[in-house]
Amino acid sequence: MDATYLAEVTGNIGTVGYGLAAVGPGIGLGILIGKTIEGMARQPEVAGQLRTTMFIGVAFVEVLALLGLVAGFIVPA
């Protein structure tokens, strides 16, 4: 048999998908928290409001990561 295999993927490919899906929320959290700290440094008097808004944004970004995890289990391979 003259077959050449370049690469073979075995196992659950959903784990690779989740790894890729976790990159987006990670970048989003970095930008969100960085911009909030920048805003607090520019206007310290609105730090409380910015912090509250940041935590709401963090919750939404984390939901994206959890959706990526759940989708890996729900979608059949």
MITOR-95026 format. One record per atom (N, C-alpha, C, O): residue number from 1; residue in one letter; chain; x, y, z. Coordinates in steps of 0.2 Angstrom, whole numbers. Layout:
<pts>
<pt i="NUM" aa="A" ch="A" east="X" north="Y" up="Z"/>
...
</pts>
This chain:
<pts>
<pt i="1" aa="M" ch="A" east="4" north="-6" up="0"/>
<pt i="1" aa="M" ch="A" east="0" north="0" up="0"/>
<pt i="1" aa="M" ch="A" east="5" north="6" up="0"/>
<pt i="1" aa="M" ch="A" east="9" north="7" up="4"/>
<pt i="2" aa="D" ch="A" east="4" north="11" up="-5"/>
<pt i="2" aa="D" ch="A" east="8" north="17" up="-6"/>
<pt i="2" aa="D" ch="A" east="4" north="23" up="-4"/>
<pt i="2" aa="D" ch="A" east="3" north="27" up="-7"/>
<pt i="3" aa="A" ch="A" east="2" north="23" up="3"/>
<pt i="3" aa="A" ch="A" east="-2" north="29" up="5"/>
<pt i="3" aa="A" ch="A" east="3" north="33" up="10"/>
<pt i="3" aa="A" ch="A" east="6" north="30" up="14"/>
<pt i="4" aa="T" ch="A" east="3" north="39" up="9"/>
<pt i="4" aa="T" ch="A" east="7" north="44" up="13"/>
<pt i="4" aa="T" ch="A" east="2" north="48" up="17"/>
<pt i="4" aa="T" ch="A" east="-2" north="51" up="15"/>
<pt i="5" aa="Y" ch="A" east="3" north="47" up="24"/>
<pt i="5" aa="Y" ch="A" east="-1" north="51" up="29"/>
<pt i="5" aa="Y" ch="A" east="3" north="57" up="31"/>
<pt i="5" aa="Y" ch="A" east="8" north="57" up="34"/>
<pt i="6" aa="L" ch="A" east="0" north="63" up="29"/>
<pt i="6" aa="L" ch="A" east="3" north="69" up="32"/>
<pt i="6" aa="L" ch="A" east="2" north="70" up="39"/>
<pt i="6" aa="L" ch="A" east="6" north="73" up="43"/>
<pt i="7" aa="A" ch="A" east="-4" north="69" up="41"/>
<pt i="7" aa="A" ch="A" east="-6" north="70" up="48"/>
<pt i="7" aa="A" ch="A" east="-12" north="66" up="50"/>
<pt i="7" aa="A" ch="A" east="-16" north="65" up="45"/>
<pt i="8" aa="E" ch="A" east="-13" north="64" up="56"/>
<pt i="8" aa="E" ch="A" east="-19" north="60" up="58"/>
<pt i="8" aa="E" ch="A" east="-21" north="63" up="64"/>
<pt i="8" aa="E" ch="A" east="-18" north="64" up="69"/>
<pt i="9" aa="V" ch="A" east="-28" north="65" up="64"/>
<pt i="9" aa="V" ch="A" east="-31" north="68" up="70"/>
<pt i="9" aa="V" ch="A" east="-36" north="62" up="73"/>
<pt i="9" aa="V" ch="A" east="-40" north="60" up="70"/>
<pt i="10" aa="T" ch="A" east="-34" north="61" up="79"/>
<pt i="10" aa="T" ch="A" east="-39" north="56" up="83"/>
<pt i="10" aa="T" ch="A" east="-41" north="59" up="89"/>
<pt i="10" aa="T" ch="A" east="-38" north="64" up="92"/>
<pt i="11" aa="G" ch="A" east="-47" north="56" up="91"/>
<pt i="11" aa="G" ch="A" east="-50" north="59" up="98"/>
<pt i="11" aa="G" ch="A" east="-55" north="64" up="96"/>
<pt i="11" aa="G" ch="A" east="-58" north="64" up="91"/>
<pt i="12" aa="N" ch="A" east="-57" north="68" up="101"/>
<pt i="12" aa="N" ch="A" east="-62" north="72" up="101"/>
<pt i="12" aa="N" ch="A" east="-59" north="79" up="98"/>
<pt i="12" aa="N" ch="A" east="-55" north="82" up="101"/>
<pt i="13" aa="I" ch="A" east="-62" north="81" up="92"/>
<pt i="13" aa="I" ch="A" east="-59" north="87" up="89"/>
<pt i="13" aa="I" ch="A" east="-62" north="93" up="92"/>
<pt i="13" aa="I" ch="A" east="-60" north="99" up="91"/>
<pt i="14" aa="G" ch="A" east="-67" north="92" up="96"/>
<pt i="14" aa="G" ch="A" east="-71" north="97" up="100"/>
<pt i="14" aa="G" ch="A" east="-66" north="101" up="105"/>
<pt i="14" aa="G" ch="A" east="-67" north="107" up="106"/>
<pt i="15" aa="T" ch="A" east="-61" north="97" up="107"/>
<pt i="15" aa="T" ch="A" east="-56" north="100" up="112"/>
<pt i="15" aa="T" ch="A" east="-52" north="106" up="108"/>
<pt i="15" aa="T" ch="A" east="-50" north="111" up="111"/>
<pt i="16" aa="V" ch="A" east="-50" north="104" up="102"/>
<pt i="16" aa="V" ch="A" east="-47" north="109" up="98"/>
<pt i="16" aa="V" ch="A" east="-51" north="115" up="97"/>
<pt i="16" aa="V" ch="A" east="-49" north="121" up="97"/>
<pt i="17" aa="G" ch="A" east="-57" north="114" up="95"/>
<pt i="17" aa="G" ch="A" east="-62" north="119" up="94"/>
<pt i="17" aa="G" ch="A" east="-63" north="124" up="101"/>
<pt i="17" aa="G" ch="A" east="-63" north="130" up="100"/>
<pt i="18" aa="Y" ch="A" east="-63" north="121" up="106"/>
<pt i="18" aa="Y" ch="A" east="-64" north="125" up="112"/>
<pt i="18" aa="Y" ch="A" east="-58" north="129" up="114"/>
<pt i="18" aa="Y" ch="A" east="-58" north="135" up="116"/>
<pt i="19" aa="G" ch="A" east="-52" north="126" up="112"/>
<pt i="19" aa="G" ch="A" east="-46" north="130" up="113"/>
<pt i="19" aa="G" ch="A" east="-46" north="136" up="109"/>
<pt i="19" aa="G" ch="A" east="-44" north="141" up="111"/>
<pt i="20" aa="L" ch="A" east="-48" north="135" up="103"/>
<pt i="20" aa="L" ch="A" east="-49" north="141" up="98"/>
<pt i="20" aa="L" ch="A" east="-54" north="146" up="100"/>
<pt i="20" aa="L" ch="A" east="-53" north="152" up="100"/>
<pt i="21" aa="A" ch="A" east="-59" north="143" up="103"/>
<pt i="21" aa="A" ch="A" east="-65" north="148" up="105"/>
<pt i="21" aa="A" ch="A" east="-63" north="151" up="112"/>
<pt i="21" aa="A" ch="A" east="-66" north="157" up="113"/>
<pt i="22" aa="A" ch="A" east="-58" north="149" up="115"/>
<pt i="22" aa="A" ch="A" east="-56" north="153" up="122"/>
<pt i="22" aa="A" ch="A" east="-51" north="158" up="120"/>
<pt i="22" aa="A" ch="A" east="-50" north="163" up="124"/>
<pt i="23" aa="V" ch="A" east="-49" north="159" up="114"/>
<pt i="23" aa="V" ch="A" east="-44" north="164" up="112"/>
<pt i="23" aa="V" ch="A" east="-48" north="171" up="112"/>
<pt i="23" aa="V" ch="A" east="-45" north="176" up="114"/>
<pt i="24" aa="G" ch="A" east="-54" north="171" up="109"/>
<pt i="24" aa="G" ch="A" east="-58" north="177" up="108"/>
<pt i="24" aa="G" ch="A" east="-60" north="180" up="115"/>
<pt i="24" aa="G" ch="A" east="-58" north="186" up="116"/>
<pt i="25" aa="P" ch="A" east="-63" north="177" up="119"/>
<pt i="25" aa="P" ch="A" east="-64" north="180" up="126"/>
<pt i="25" aa="P" ch="A" east="-58" north="182" up="130"/>
<pt i="25" aa="P" ch="A" east="-58" north="187" up="133"/>
<pt i="26" aa="G" ch="A" east="-53" north="178" up="129"/>
<pt i="26" aa="G" ch="A" east="-46" north="180" up="132"/>
<pt i="26" aa="G" ch="A" east="-44" north="187" up="130"/>
<pt i="26" aa="G" ch="A" east="-42" north="191" up="134"/>
<pt i="27" aa="I" ch="A" east="-44" north="188" up="123"/>
<pt i="27" aa="I" ch="A" east="-42" north="195" up="120"/>
<pt i="27" aa="I" ch="A" east="-47" north="200" up="123"/>
<pt i="27" aa="I" ch="A" east="-46" north="205" up="124"/>
<pt i="28" aa="G" ch="A" east="-54" north="198" up="122"/>
<pt i="28" aa="G" ch="A" east="-59" north="203" up="124"/>
<pt i="28" aa="G" ch="A" east="-58" north="205" up="132"/>
<pt i="28" aa="G" ch="A" east="-59" north="211" up="133"/>
<pt i="29" aa="L" ch="A" east="-57" north="200" up="136"/>
<pt i="29" aa="L" ch="A" east="-56" north="202" up="143"/>
<pt i="29" aa="L" ch="A" east="-50" north="207" up="144"/>
<pt i="29" aa="L" ch="A" east="-50" north="212" up="148"/>
<pt i="30" aa="G" ch="A" east="-44" north="206" up="140"/>
<pt i="30" aa="G" ch="A" east="-39" north="210" up="141"/>
<pt i="30" aa="G" ch="A" east="-40" north="217" up="138"/>
<pt i="30" aa="G" ch="A" east="-38" north="222" up="142"/>
<pt i="31" aa="I" ch="A" east="-44" north="218" up="133"/>
<pt i="31" aa="I" ch="A" east="-46" north="224" up="130"/>
<pt i="31" aa="I" ch="A" east="-50" north="228" up="135"/>
<pt i="31" aa="I" ch="A" east="-49" north="234" up="137"/>
<pt i="32" aa="L" ch="A" east="-55" north="224" up="138"/>
<pt i="32" aa="L" ch="A" east="-60" north="227" up="142"/>
<pt i="32" aa="L" ch="A" east="-57" north="230" up="149"/>
<pt i="32" aa="L" ch="A" east="-59" north="235" up="151"/>
<pt i="33" aa="I" ch="A" east="-53" north="226" up="152"/>
<pt i="33" aa="I" ch="A" east="-50" north="227" up="158"/>
<pt i="33" aa="I" ch="A" east="-45" north="233" up="157"/>
<pt i="33" aa="I" ch="A" east="-45" north="238" up="161"/>
<pt i="34" aa="G" ch="A" east="-41" north="233" up="152"/>
<pt i="34" aa="G" ch="A" east="-36" north="238" up="150"/>
<pt i="34" aa="G" ch="A" east="-40" north="245" up="149"/>
<pt i="34" aa="G" ch="A" east="-37" north="250" up="152"/>
<pt i="35" aa="K" ch="A" east="-45" north="245" up="145"/>
<pt i="35" aa="K" ch="A" east="-48" north="251" up="144"/>
<pt i="35" aa="K" ch="A" east="-52" north="254" up="150"/>
<pt i="35" aa="K" ch="A" east="-52" north="260" up="151"/>
<pt i="36" aa="T" ch="A" east="-54" north="249" up="154"/>
<pt i="36" aa="T" ch="A" east="-57" north="252" up="161"/>
<pt i="36" aa="T" ch="A" east="-52" north="255" up="165"/>
<pt i="36" aa="T" ch="A" east="-54" north="260" up="168"/>
<pt i="37" aa="I" ch="A" east="-47" north="252" up="166"/>
<pt i="37" aa="I" ch="A" east="-41" north="255" up="170"/>
<pt i="37" aa="I" ch="A" east="-39" north="261" up="167"/>
<pt i="37" aa="I" ch="A" east="-38" north="266" up="171"/>
<pt i="38" aa="E" ch="A" east="-39" north="262" up="161"/>
<pt i="38" aa="E" ch="A" east="-37" north="268" up="157"/>
<pt i="38" aa="E" ch="A" east="-42" north="273" up="159"/>
<pt i="38" aa="E" ch="A" east="-40" north="279" up="160"/>
<pt i="39" aa="G" ch="A" east="-48" north="272" up="159"/>
<pt i="39" aa="G" ch="A" east="-53" north="276" up="160"/>
<pt i="39" aa="G" ch="A" east="-53" north="279" up="167"/>
<pt i="39" aa="G" ch="A" east="-55" north="285" up="169"/>
<pt i="40" aa="M" ch="A" east="-52" north="274" up="172"/>
<pt i="40" aa="M" ch="A" east="-51" north="276" up="179"/>
<pt i="40" aa="M" ch="A" east="-45" north="281" up="180"/>
<pt i="40" aa="M" ch="A" east="-46" north="285" up="184"/>
<pt i="41" aa="A" ch="A" east="-40" north="280" up="176"/>
<pt i="41" aa="A" ch="A" east="-34" north="284" up="177"/>
<pt i="41" aa="A" ch="A" east="-36" north="291" up="174"/>
<pt i="41" aa="A" ch="A" east="-33" north="296" up="177"/>
<pt i="42" aa="R" ch="A" east="-40" north="291" up="169"/>
<pt i="42" aa="R" ch="A" east="-41" north="298" up="166"/>
<pt i="42" aa="R" ch="A" east="-46" north="302" up="170"/>
<pt i="42" aa="R" ch="A" east="-46" north="308" up="171"/>
<pt i="43" aa="Q" ch="A" east="-51" north="298" up="173"/>
<pt i="43" aa="Q" ch="A" east="-57" north="301" up="177"/>
<pt i="43" aa="Q" ch="A" east="-58" north="297" up="183"/>
<pt i="43" aa="Q" ch="A" east="-63" north="293" up="183"/>
<pt i="44" aa="P" ch="A" east="-54" north="298" up="189"/>
<pt i="44" aa="P" ch="A" east="-55" north="295" up="195"/>
<pt i="44" aa="P" ch="A" east="-62" north="295" up="198"/>
<pt i="44" aa="P" ch="A" east="-64" north="291" up="202"/>
<pt i="45" aa="E" ch="A" east="-66" north="301" up="196"/>
<pt i="45" aa="E" ch="A" east="-72" north="302" up="200"/>
<pt i="45" aa="E" ch="A" east="-77" north="297" up="197"/>
<pt i="45" aa="E" ch="A" east="-83" north="296" up="200"/>
<pt i="46" aa="V" ch="A" east="-77" north="294" up="191"/>
<pt i="46" aa="V" ch="A" east="-82" north="289" up="189"/>
<pt i="46" aa="V" ch="A" east="-79" north="282" up="189"/>
<pt i="46" aa="V" ch="A" east="-82" north="278" up="186"/>
<pt i="47" aa="A" ch="A" east="-74" north="281" up="194"/>
<pt i="47" aa="A" ch="A" east="-71" north="274" up="194"/>
<pt i="47" aa="A" ch="A" east="-77" north="269" up="197"/>
<pt i="47" aa="A" ch="A" east="-77" north="263" up="194"/>
<pt i="48" aa="G" ch="A" east="-81" north="271" up="201"/>
<pt i="48" aa="G" ch="A" east="-86" north="266" up="203"/>
<pt i="48" aa="G" ch="A" east="-91" north="264" up="198"/>
<pt i="48" aa="G" ch="A" east="-93" north="258" up="197"/>
<pt i="49" aa="Q" ch="A" east="-93" north="269" up="194"/>
<pt i="49" aa="Q" ch="A" east="-98" north="267" up="188"/>
<pt i="49" aa="Q" ch="A" east="-94" north="263" up="183"/>
<pt i="49" aa="Q" ch="A" east="-97" north="258" up="180"/>
<pt i="50" aa="L" ch="A" east="-88" north="265" up="181"/>
<pt i="50" aa="L" ch="A" east="-84" north="261" up="177"/>
<pt i="50" aa="L" ch="A" east="-83" north="254" up="179"/>
<pt i="50" aa="L" ch="A" east="-83" north="249" up="175"/>
<pt i="51" aa="R" ch="A" east="-81" north="253" up="185"/>
<pt i="51" aa="R" ch="A" east="-80" north="246" up="188"/>
<pt i="51" aa="R" ch="A" east="-86" north="242" up="188"/>
<pt i="51" aa="R" ch="A" east="-86" north="236" up="186"/>
<pt i="52" aa="T" ch="A" east="-92" north="245" up="189"/>
<pt i="52" aa="T" ch="A" east="-99" north="241" up="188"/>
<pt i="52" aa="T" ch="A" east="-100" north="239" up="181"/>
<pt i="52" aa="T" ch="A" east="-102" north="233" up="180"/>
<pt i="53" aa="T" ch="A" east="-99" north="244" up="177"/>
<pt i="53" aa="T" ch="A" east="-100" north="242" up="169"/>
<pt i="53" aa="T" ch="A" east="-95" north="237" up="167"/>
<pt i="53" aa="T" ch="A" east="-96" north="233" up="163"/>
<pt i="54" aa="M" ch="A" east="-89" north="237" up="170"/>
<pt i="54" aa="M" ch="A" east="-84" north="232" up="168"/>
<pt i="54" aa="M" ch="A" east="-86" north="225" up="170"/>
<pt i="54" aa="M" ch="A" east="-85" north="220" up="166"/>
<pt i="55" aa="F" ch="A" east="-88" north="225" up="176"/>
<pt i="55" aa="F" ch="A" east="-90" north="218" up="178"/>
<pt i="55" aa="F" ch="A" east="-96" north="215" up="174"/>
<pt i="55" aa="F" ch="A" east="-96" north="209" up="173"/>
<pt i="56" aa="I" ch="A" east="-101" north="219" up="172"/>
<pt i="56" aa="I" ch="A" east="-106" north="217" up="168"/>
<pt i="56" aa="I" ch="A" east="-103" north="215" up="161"/>
<pt i="56" aa="I" ch="A" east="-105" north="210" up="158"/>
<pt i="57" aa="G" ch="A" east="-98" north="219" up="158"/>
<pt i="57" aa="G" ch="A" east="-95" north="217" up="152"/>
<pt i="57" aa="G" ch="A" east="-91" north="210" up="153"/>
<pt i="57" aa="G" ch="A" east="-91" north="206" up="148"/>
<pt i="58" aa="V" ch="A" east="-88" north="209" up="159"/>
<pt i="58" aa="V" ch="A" east="-84" north="203" up="160"/>
<pt i="58" aa="V" ch="A" east="-89" north="197" up="160"/>
<pt i="58" aa="V" ch="A" east="-87" north="192" up="158"/>
<pt i="59" aa="A" ch="A" east="-94" north="198" up="163"/>
<pt i="59" aa="A" ch="A" east="-99" north="192" up="163"/>
<pt i="59" aa="A" ch="A" east="-101" north="190" up="156"/>
<pt i="59" aa="A" ch="A" east="-102" north="185" up="155"/>
<pt i="60" aa="F" ch="A" east="-103" north="195" up="152"/>
<pt i="60" aa="F" ch="A" east="-105" north="194" up="145"/>
<pt i="60" aa="F" ch="A" east="-99" north="190" up="141"/>
<pt i="60" aa="F" ch="A" east="-100" north="186" up="137"/>
<pt i="61" aa="V" ch="A" east="-93" north="192" up="142"/>
<pt i="61" aa="V" ch="A" east="-87" north="189" up="139"/>
<pt i="61" aa="V" ch="A" east="-86" north="182" up="141"/>
<pt i="61" aa="V" ch="A" east="-85" north="178" up="137"/>
<pt i="62" aa="E" ch="A" east="-87" north="181" up="148"/>
<pt i="62" aa="E" ch="A" east="-86" north="174" up="150"/>
<pt i="62" aa="E" ch="A" east="-92" north="170" up="148"/>
<pt i="62" aa="E" ch="A" east="-91" north="164" up="147"/>
<pt i="63" aa="V" ch="A" east="-98" north="172" up="146"/>
<pt i="63" aa="V" ch="A" east="-103" north="168" up="143"/>
<pt i="63" aa="V" ch="A" east="-101" north="166" up="137"/>
<pt i="63" aa="V" ch="A" east="-103" north="160" up="135"/>
<pt i="64" aa="L" ch="A" east="-97" north="170" up="133"/>
<pt i="64" aa="L" ch="A" east="-95" north="167" up="126"/>
<pt i="64" aa="L" ch="A" east="-90" north="161" up="127"/>
<pt i="64" aa="L" ch="A" east="-91" north="157" up="123"/>
<pt i="65" aa="A" ch="A" east="-86" north="162" up="132"/>
<pt i="65" aa="A" ch="A" east="-81" north="156" up="133"/>
<pt i="65" aa="A" ch="A" east="-85" north="150" up="135"/>
<pt i="65" aa="A" ch="A" east="-84" north="144" up="133"/>
<pt i="66" aa="L" ch="A" east="-90" north="151" up="139"/>
<pt i="66" aa="L" ch="A" east="-94" north="145" up="142"/>
<pt i="66" aa="L" ch="A" east="-98" north="142" up="136"/>
<pt i="66" aa="L" ch="A" east="-99" north="136" up="135"/>
<pt i="67" aa="L" ch="A" east="-101" north="146" up="131"/>
<pt i="67" aa="L" ch="A" east="-104" north="144" up="125"/>
<pt i="67" aa="L" ch="A" east="-100" north="140" up="121"/>
<pt i="67" aa="L" ch="A" east="-102" north="135" up="118"/>
<pt i="68" aa="G" ch="A" east="-93" north="142" up="120"/>
<pt i="68" aa="G" ch="A" east="-89" north="138" up="117"/>
<pt i="68" aa="G" ch="A" east="-88" north="131" up="120"/>
<pt i="68" aa="G" ch="A" east="-87" north="126" up="116"/>
<pt i="69" aa="L" ch="A" east="-87" north="131" up="126"/>
<pt i="69" aa="L" ch="A" east="-86" north="124" up="130"/>
<pt i="69" aa="L" ch="A" east="-93" north="120" up="129"/>
<pt i="69" aa="L" ch="A" east="-92" north="114" up="127"/>
<pt i="70" aa="V" ch="A" east="-98" north="123" up="130"/>
<pt i="70" aa="V" ch="A" east="-105" north="119" up="129"/>
<pt i="70" aa="V" ch="A" east="-106" north="116" up="122"/>
<pt i="70" aa="V" ch="A" east="-108" north="111" up="121"/>
<pt i="71" aa="A" ch="A" east="-104" north="121" up="117"/>
<pt i="71" aa="A" ch="A" east="-105" north="119" up="110"/>
<pt i="71" aa="A" ch="A" east="-101" north="113" up="108"/>
<pt i="71" aa="A" ch="A" east="-103" north="109" up="104"/>
<pt i="72" aa="G" ch="A" east="-95" north="112" up="111"/>
<pt i="72" aa="G" ch="A" east="-91" north="106" up="110"/>
<pt i="72" aa="G" ch="A" east="-94" north="100" up="113"/>
<pt i="72" aa="G" ch="A" east="-92" north="95" up="110"/>
<pt i="73" aa="F" ch="A" east="-98" north="100" up="118"/>
<pt i="73" aa="F" ch="A" east="-101" north="94" up="120"/>
<pt i="73" aa="F" ch="A" east="-108" north="93" up="117"/>
<pt i="73" aa="F" ch="A" east="-110" north="87" up="116"/>
<pt i="74" aa="I" ch="A" east="-111" north="98" up="114"/>
<pt i="74" aa="I" ch="A" east="-118" north="97" up="111"/>
<pt i="74" aa="I" ch="A" east="-117" north="95" up="104"/>
<pt i="74" aa="I" ch="A" east="-121" north="90" up="102"/>
<pt i="75" aa="V" ch="A" east="-113" north="98" up="100"/>
<pt i="75" aa="V" ch="A" east="-112" north="97" up="93"/>
<pt i="75" aa="V" ch="A" east="-109" north="90" up="92"/>
<pt i="75" aa="V" ch="A" east="-103" north="89" up="95"/>
<pt i="76" aa="P" ch="A" east="-112" north="85" up="89"/>
<pt i="76" aa="P" ch="A" east="-109" north="79" up="88"/>
<pt i="76" aa="P" ch="A" east="-103" north="79" up="83"/>
<pt i="76" aa="P" ch="A" east="-103" north="83" up="79"/>
<pt i="77" aa="A" ch="A" east="-98" north="75" up="85"/>
<pt i="77" aa="A" ch="A" east="-92" north="75" up="81"/>
<pt i="77" aa="A" ch="A" east="-93" north="71" up="75"/>
<pt i="77" aa="A" ch="A" east="-88" north="70" up="71"/>
</pts>
